Amino acid sequence: MDLSGHSAEEAATLEKFLRAIEAMADELAARSPEDLTFKVTVREDVPLVGILGALINQIGVDWERHVQEEIILRAHRSKDLALAYEALQAKNDEIQRDLDAARRVQLQLLPQAADIAECREIDFAGHYESKDKVGGDIYDVFRVGQRSWAFLIADVSGHGFPPALLTMFLKAAFRTRSHWGVDADEICRGVNSDLCAVVGDLGLYATAFFGTIDLEMNLLRYVNCGHPPVYFYRRNEGRVIRLDEKGMILGALEEVDLSQSIIGLSRGDILLATSDGIPESKNYLGEMYGQARLLDSFERSARDLGPEARVMDLICSLVAELGIFTLDSPADDDITAAAFRFLGGEGRDEPLAGIEP
């Protein structure tokens, strides 16, 4: 800047003032993404005070305009954010309504009181508690012809909508393929083919325990498809047998190695099947409930179950003991248990000799 037209005192004062203006401009620029540029013209016929006054006024006008523009911009951004939040909240509410509806549908797929009331030859009960609103566990009991019942418990890998949808598919697949005289392993192989066709490359699979209760021969024909151990209480002997013959999981491979096992049934015998969510439940110390505690709880409850009691009392006792152990700590998986007590079929009171697991 040419200050030759001013005295040395005026020039020094002006330089000092301009340095202050530049410092203020740097501070303003640091607060805003825009560059702030000031142009000062000094004329000999304009007093120094006038130059400074005009410069100060111009800075004030420019900064006020900048502030107003920033306020308007932020207001628009706030409005956009508010609208975006409202849209997100509306979408979340819609998802929650869909999940609630899906949960109601899934619960309706479980055996209802009217279905269980038809079980004259077996006393059946089940408990289902999903980790999320929808889960990947299912149990079922249904008549196969006039002389047999089918029993199912299954656990689809993962959580959320895909496993929940597959539980519905499994229920339909097992019911469709179950017919009088068809072995349990043949039924499971058919369900495996159906499941593989649906799952494709999703990486989902299912474990299952499936059995048919022959009311003529008083026999249980069953297959364990990679499912946790199932426990069988022999009333006459007062002991528990572990039915843990393992076959392959369902839905992972087109060809599966599955074989049927057979065990005789007597009046008062009780079978218990659970998902892995029960033995793998943890307390606040990180300790697992485990198969040993589950077995001990089942054996005591089965032994104490009177002839007039219902097998639902046994299920409630198991769930209560699990709750005491975990102190209702958050579950890591779905909690599912299903059981039946054999009340006798249409044939002999005792099973054929020599039939054991």
Secondary structure, DSSP 8 states (H G I E B T S, - for coil): ---TTS-HHHHHHHHHHHHHHHHHHHHHHHHSSS---------TTS-HHHHHHHHHHHHHHHHHHHHHHHHHHHHHHHHHHHHHHHHHHHHHHHHHHHHHHHHHHHHHHS--HHHHHT-SSEEEEEEEE-SSSS-SEEEEEEE-TTSEEEEEEEEESS-SHHHHHHHHHHHHHHHHH--TT--HHHHHHHHHHHHHHHHTTS---EEEEEEEEETTTTEEEEEEEB---EEEEETTTTEEEEE---B--BSS-SS-----EEEE--TT-EEEEE-TTTTT-B-TT--B-HHHHHHHHHHHHHHH--TTS-HHHHHHHHHHHHHHHHTT---SS-EEEEEEEE---SS-SS--TT---
